[in-house]
Amino acid sequence: MEQRTIDDGELRQWIDEWGEESHDDILPSGDEADIANRILEHHTRGEYAGDVDWNGAWESLRGIVGPALEHVHGFFPDGAETLARYVREIDMGIDPDTGEDLERAAIEEPAFRTSFRIRAMADADPEDEPALDKVIQAADADYRHDVISGGDVARADWRNAAAYEWRRLMLEPHAPTDPVSDVSALAVIAVSMRYAPDATRAMIATDVLGPDMPTMGGLRDIIGTPEQDVPVDTLITDLVGQWPDATPDRDTLTDRDHAAWRILSPIQQNAPAPVEGHIYGLLGMLDHVEYLGRTGETGRIHAERALRFDPSDRFASAVLDTAPTADGSTGLAELADIAQDRGTIR
């Protein structure tokens, strides 16, 4: 039997219908093959007529949604509609991240571009600091612009800057409960936490949980690690094993934890939802090691909360695999009320 080929116009209509009707979540671990399967299942309701080239339709859908997925960062609850919109925008030659014409942006550079620090101050009240959420948004836009222009070199510069700002803020004299007010430094760390979450969190965990303060070069080496190569699964064991008798000094960790929370707290309250979830995963690891030898309820609570933002969060999974519950078991506890408690895109 000769099979009918579905043209791209019809496939794009299927994508729009899926976006409007499915309410599917988009996960960081999802790829174009997974999304193509979901679109086909939604359109066909699982009934595949024999006169259609479904393999060809699947391959074409992968090619259509692949470029749009490159603009999905983190966990998008109910994100099918957003992804479908990204597909339409790319089809029209629009960058989903910036709204710019892709062809024009590729050949034209603005006559000048002020930094995110300048843009944040431009409309701020001189009696107050610029709002941190606005500074983070501006820094995020600068990061994406720089990476489009400078590729891996720009990525490395932003990560190295985040490592520098982290070390500087950790060494800054402070009262134990005073949150950091340097919004520019916090924004640089927030951007790194969004686009290199595992490498950034591994750098922070090593700085807080290890017995010795890493060198600046050591921090930059960690934050520069490709995401897939960050040894999250063994990080807790490796850091604990560096302490004498594999027993961290709790007073030392408590002081460092408080210093870290001065930095992480304002970021968590003002950054986009994916960053908020990443910080919960990191807090789970910090609390688990700080209270090592006790039941891991505090660490587990943070880890379970992180999984509500991103079910594939590696830091959260590492904590749950290590931290025992009150009855001594480890692993994933049932996540109650996940639908109402998970993160939303801010």
N, C-alpha and C positions, 0 to 999 in steps of 0.2 A: 504494500500500500504506500502510495506517495504521501509524504508528510508535509504539512503546511508549515512554512517558516513565519514566525511572529516578527513583524518589523519593529524597529526601535520606537516608533511613535506609539504603537499599542503597548509596548513594554513600559514606556514612561507613564502611560495612563494607569497601568497596573500599579506602578510605584506610588502614584498620587492617591489611588484608592486605598492602598495599604497604609499610607501615611495618615489618611483621614479616619480610617475605620479600625485599625488594629490595636492602637495604644501599646505597641511593643516597646520594651526597654531596649536601649542600645548600650551594650557593654564594651569596655575597652578591649576585651578579649575577642569580640566579634569580628569576623572578617567578611569580605564581599561574598564568599561562598555561602556563609551562614545567612546573610541578609537575602541573597538571591533565593535560597530555599524558603525562607519565610514569606517572601513576596509570592512565590509560586503556590505555596500552601494556602495562603490567604485567598488568592484569585481562584484557584481550582477547588477549594474546600476538600482537597485530597483526592479528587477524581480527575485522572489524567486521560483525556481522549487519545485514542490510538493514532489519529490522523494529524497530530501536531508534533513537531520536532522539539520536544521538551529539553533535550540536552543543549540544543542550539539556543533556546530561550534562556536557559540557565546561564550559559556562557555569556550571552549578550547582557543579561542583567548584572553579572559580575563586573563586566567592563563599564557599565553605566554607574553603578553605585560605588565602585572602587575609589575614584577621585573624590567623591563626596565624603567617604569615610576618613580620608586624610585630614578632614577639618573637624572631626569628632575627637574631643579630648576629654578623657574620663568617662564617667557613667552618666548617661542621659536617661533618666526615668521618663517613660512615655515619650521616647525620643524619635519614634517612627515619623511623626509629622515634621520634626526638625530636619531629619535626614532627607526626606522627600523634598523639602524646600531647598536644601543644599543642592540636590540633583538638578532642580529647575534653575537655580541661580547659575550653576556651572554651565548648564546648557545655554544660558543667555550670555555667557562670557563674564559673569560677575563673581568676584572672590567672596565666598560666604563669610570669611572672617572680617573683611574690611569694607565690603560693598563696592570695591573699586572694580573698574573695567580691567579684566585680566590682560588683554592685549595691550591696552594703553599703559598699564602699570609695568609691563615687561619692557617697554621701550622708553618710558618717561620717568624721570626722577623729579621730585619737586625741587623748586629753586632752593628751598631751605626746609629743614625739618627740625623744629625745636625738640629738646629732650622731654621725656615724660615729667621730669622734675619741673621744668619751666612751664609746661602746659598745666600741671597741677596747681602751680602758684598763681597762674594768670587770672583766675577768677575766685581765688580763696580770700577769706576775710583775714586781714592782717592781725586781728586779735586772736585768731585761732590757727592751729596747724591745718594745712589742707586735709580734707577728709581722706582717710586711709583707703577706703573702698575706691574712691575716684583715682587715687594715685596708683593703686594696683591695676585698675583698668587701663590707665595710660601706659604703665610699664608693660602690660601684656601686649598692647598694640605695638609698642616699640620693639618688643622681642620678636613678634611675628614679622614685622617689617625688616628687622635686621637679619633674621634667618632666611627670608626670601632673597635678600640681597647678598648675604655673606655665607650662607650655608653652615657647614660644620665649624668653621672658624668663629662665626658669630655665636653659635651654640656654646662653644667652649668658653668664649669670653664672658657670656652671661653666667655660666655655671661657676667659673673661677671668681667672678665678682660676688656671687652668692656665698661662696666659701669664705671669702675675705670679710664680707659684712657679718656673717655668722660669728666668726672668730672675734671680730672687733666688738660686737655687741656682748658676747659672752664675757669678754675681759673688762667691759665697761664698769666702773664703780657704780653701785646701785644699792638701793634699799631692797630687801628681799621680795617685797610685794609690788614694787613699782613697775608697771608695764613700760616697755620701750616706746619712746615717742618719735624716733627717727623714721618718719614714714617712707622716705626714699629707700633706706636700707631694708625695711620690712617688705617693701614692694618687690625688690630684687629677689629676696629669699622666697616670697610667695610665687613669683613667676617660675623660679627653678623648681619649687615644690609641685607646680602644676605640670610642667613639661618634662621633668626628669624626676618623678616622685620617688622611685626606689633608690636611685643614686644619691639624691639629696637627703633622704631619710637615713640612709646608711652612713652618710657623713656625720649627720647629727647624732645618731645612735653611738657611733664610734667615739665622738668627742665627749659625749655625756657618760657613757657606760664603761669605757675602757679605764684601766688603772692609771695610765699615763696620758698626758695631753699630747695629741698628735701634732706634728709639725704643720706649718701652713702648707708646705708641699704635699704632705700626707693627706690633708683634707682635700686639696685640689685633685689629687690622684683618685680619691674615692668618688668625688662628685662627678669626675669625668668618665667614670666607668659606664659603658653602654648598658642601658636598662636591663637587657636580657642576661647580662653577665654579672649583675649584682648578686652576691651569694646570700640572699635573704634567708634561705632555709637553714643555713649554718651560722648565721650572724650571732644569735643569742649564745650558742655554745662557744663560739670563738671568743666573744668578748668576755664572757664569764670565766673562761679558761685562762685568760691572761692575768687574773687576780691570784695572789697567793692562796693555795689550797682551794682554788676555784670558788672563793667566798668574797664577793664584793663588799667593800666597806660602806655600810648603809649611810653613815653621816656624810661621807664624801658625795655619794650619789644623790642624797637629798638636796645638798647645796647646789649641785650642778643641775638637778632637775628643776629647782626653783628658778635658777638663772635662765634655763632654756624656756620655761613656761612664760617668763616675761616677754620673750620674743614670739613664741608660738601663739599665745593667747590672742593678741590683737590681730594677728594674721588670720587665725581661725574665725574670728568674729566678722572679718571684713572681706575675705577672699571668696571667690566663687565656690560653689558646693563641692566640686571635685577636690579642691585643696582642703576644705574642711574635713572631708572623709579621709584624705591621706594623713592629716594630723592625728585623727583618732587612731589610725593604725599605728603611727609612731608612738603615741602616748601609751598604747597598750604594751608595746615592747619596753618602754622606759619604766612603766610601773611594775611590769612583771619582774624585771631584773632588780629593781630597787627593793621589792618585797620578796625576793627569792627565798624559798624555804617555807613560805606560808601559802595558804590557798591563794590561787591567782585570780580572785574574783574581780579586783579592780582592773587588772590588765585585760581580763576576758570581757568585761563590760565595754571598755574602750574598743577592743577588737571587734566585738559583735556589732557595735555601732558603726565601725568603719565598713563592715560588710554590707550594711544597709545602703551605703553610698556606692560601693563597688564590690560585688560578690567575688571578684577575682583579686582583691587586695592581698598581695603576698605577705606584707608585714602582719596583717590581721591573722592570716592563716597560720603563720609561723608562731604567733603567740598562742593561738588556740590549740595548736599541736603540742605546745610545751607547758602552758600554764594549767595546773589542775583545778578542777571544781572542788566544791566542799566535800564531795564524796570521793575525790581522788582521781576522777576520770579526766581525760583530755580529749581534744577534738572539738567539733562544732556542736555547740548547744543549740537547741531550737530557738530560732529568732522570732519572738512574738511581736505582733503588731507591726510587721515589716512594712506593710503598705502605707501606714500613716506616719511612720517614724523615719522613713528613708529620706535621703537628701533630695532637694529640688534645685534646679538651675537658677542661680541668682543673676 
